[in-house]
């Protein structure tokens, strides 16, 4: 019986030289560190599968990495932002390309997409508003796209923020969410 290859191929499936040769031949396209067949359109499930293929199962895509997986960011970040639930008691001895932090997560803060846990669009928007050192037009556009993807508006974003008690950076995050989502409502066609 012939073994079928997964939709997303990594260095664990085929040697990297073969993967790159297939990309050069026009049979595969790059999805971060992995590859997918050219007859499939880039989509969230392929981006999630590309990370699931190379990451331990306990790690969760968050912030810019989650925004990329969810389609709010076109290119993968140079350094993937990942987290582990404090309840998981996980220690990641990974590469410099990944930053991992421990976080407290509510059950509805994540979803599973193609085998990868990803923070929801709302949680991702809140985290970006809280943790981005610079929050300019690019970050506001990412938050606006996450709102479209997640189907939430400003009241829902503020409610999601307020529901978390004793949250550092809450006031600044609320200001950033208001600015990003008000700007998006002015720009988007109605």
C-alpha positions in Angstrom: 0.0 0.0 0.0 1.3 3.4 -0.9 1.8 5.9 2.0 0.2 9.2 1.3 2.1 12.3 2.2 0.5 15.0 4.4 -0.7 18.2 2.7 2.0 20.2 4.5 5.5 18.7 4.1 8.4 19.4 6.5 11.9 18.2 6.9 10.5 15.3 8.9 8.7 14.0 5.8 11.3 14.5 3.1 14.9 15.7 3.0 15.1 19.5 2.7 17.0 19.3 -0.5 14.1 17.4 -2.1 11.6 19.9 -0.7 13.5 22.9 -2.1 14.0 21.2 -5.5 10.2 20.6 -5.7 9.6 24.2 -4.9 12.1 25.3 -7.6 10.3 22.9 -10.0 7.0 24.6 -9.3 5.4 21.7 -7.5 5.4 23.1 -4.0 5.3 26.6 -2.4 6.9 27.6 0.9 4.7 27.9 4.0 7.2 29.3 6.6 9.6 26.3 7.2 7.3 23.8 5.4 5.9 23.4 2.0 2.5 22.8 0.4 1.3 21.7 -3.0 0.7 24.5 -5.5 -2.8 23.4 -6.3 -3.9 24.5 -2.8 -4.6 28.1 -2.0 -2.7 29.5 1.1 -5.2 29.3 3.9 -5.3 29.3 7.7 -5.4 25.5 8.0 -2.2 25.2 5.9 -0.4 27.8 7.9 -1.5 26.1 11.1 -0.4 22.7 9.8 3.0 24.1 8.9 3.6 25.1 12.5 2.0 21.9 14.0 4.5 19.9 11.9 7.5 21.4 13.7 6.3 22.4 17.1 5.5 20.4 20.3 1.8 19.9 20.8 1.7 21.9 24.1 2.8 25.1 22.4 0.2 27.6 21.3 0.5 30.2 18.6 -0.1 33.7 19.9 0.3 37.4 19.0 1.9 37.9 15.5 2.2 34.2 14.9 -1.5 33.7 15.6 -2.3 36.7 13.4 -0.3 35.1 10.6 -2.1 31.7 11.0 -5.5 33.4 11.1 -4.7 35.4 8.0 -4.4 38.9 9.5 -0.7 39.1 8.6 0.5 38.1 5.2 4.0 36.9 6.0 5.1 34.8 9.0 7.0 36.8 11.6 10.7 36.4 11.7 10.5 35.2 15.3 7.4 33.2 16.1 5.6 34.1 19.3 4.3 31.1 21.2 3.0 30.4 24.6 2.3 27.5 26.9 -0.5 27.4 29.4 0.8 27.7 33.0 -1.3 24.5 33.7 0.8 22.6 31.1 4.0 23.0 33.1 6.0 22.9 29.9 9.6 24.0 29.3 10.6 24.6 25.7 14.3 24.2 24.8 13.8 25.4 21.2 15.5 27.5 18.6 16.1 31.2 18.6 13.4 31.6 16.0 10.8 31.0 18.7 9.9 32.9 21.8 7.8 31.1 24.4 6.2 32.5 27.4 3.9 31.0 30.0 0.4 32.5 30.2 -2.9 32.0 32.0 -5.5 31.0 29.5 -9.3 30.7 29.8 -10.9 27.7 28.0 -12.3 30.0 25.3 -9.0 31.8 24.6 -7.8 29.2 22.1 -9.0 27.0 19.3 -7.5 24.1 17.4 -6.8 24.5 13.8 -5.1 21.7 11.8 -3.6 20.2 14.9 -2.3 23.5 16.3 -3.7 25.4 19.2 -4.0 29.1 18.3 -5.3 32.0 20.3 -8.7 33.2 19.1 -8.9 36.4 17.0 -10.2 38.3 20.1 -7.4 37.0 22.4 -4.8 37.7 19.7 -6.1 41.3 19.3 -6.0 41.9 23.0 -2.5 40.5 23.4 -1.2 42.6 20.5 -2.8 45.7 22.0 -1.2 44.8 25.3 2.3 43.7 24.3 3.4 45.5 21.1 6.0 48.1 22.0 5.0 50.2 19.0 1.4 50.2 18.0 1.1 52.0 14.7 -0.9 51.6 11.5 0.4 48.1 10.8 -0.7 46.8 14.2 -4.0 48.6 14.0 -4.7 47.0 10.6 -3.8 43.6 12.0 -6.3 44.2 14.9 -9.0 45.3 12.4 -8.5 42.2 10.3 -8.7 40.0 13.4 -11.9 41.7 14.3 -13.3 40.9 10.8 -12.1 37.3 11.0 -13.3 36.8 14.6 -16.6 38.7 14.1 -16.2 41.1 17.0 -16.5 44.8 17.2 -15.2 47.4 19.7 -17.8 46.6 22.5 -16.9 42.9 22.3 -13.1 43.6 22.4 -13.5 45.9 25.4 -15.7 43.4 27.2 -13.1 40.7 26.5 -10.4 42.9 28.0 -12.5 43.9 31.0 -13.4 40.3 31.8 -9.8 39.7 32.8 -9.0 41.0 36.2 -5.7 42.4 37.3 -4.3 42.5 33.8 -1.2 44.6 33.3 -1.4 47.1 30.4 -5.2 47.0 30.4 -5.7 50.8 30.0 -3.2 51.1 27.2 -4.7 48.1 25.5 -8.2 49.5 25.7 -7.0 52.8 24.1 -5.2 50.9 21.3 -8.2 48.7 20.6 -10.5 51.8 20.5 -8.2 53.6 18.1 -7.7 50.5 15.8 -11.4 49.5 15.7 -12.7 53.0 15.3 -10.3 53.7 12.5 -11.3 50.4 10.8 -15.0 51.3 11.0 -14.2 54.6 9.3 -12.2 53.0 6.6 -14.2 49.9 5.9 -17.0 50.1 3.3 -20.5 49.8 4.6 
